[in-house]
Amino acid sequence: MRYRTAAILAAVLIGGMFCLPIAVLAAFPTMKQGPPITVLFGLGIFCVRFRWFLALPIITVLFTLAAFSSDSRREVGR
């Protein structure tokens, strides 16, 4: 994985975590009044609760994978 790919993936994952709750409430406005918990609503709640906590580990893991995979790719090509 390249660093550019890691950056794009991190932006998509973190952006998705911030946009999903807004999209769920826009698609189902009646969920604000105490709906039954569905999978989509549960995922939205998870993103609201843990989006700040998970942002740094997502970035760290993706860039660590990019660092290890780019080093091994350089050695193979020699």
Long-range contacts (C-beta under 8 A, 24 or more apart in sequence): 1-62, 1-65, 1-66, 1-69, 1-70, 2-66, 2-70, 3-63, 3-66, 3-70, 5-66, 6-62, 6-63, 6-65, 6-66, 7-62, 9-62, 10-58, 10-59, 10-62, 10-63, 13-58, 14-51, 14-55, 14-58, 14-59, 16-47, 17-47, 17-50, 17-51, 17-54, 17-55, 18-47, 18-51, 20-44, 20-47, 21-45, 21-47, 21-48
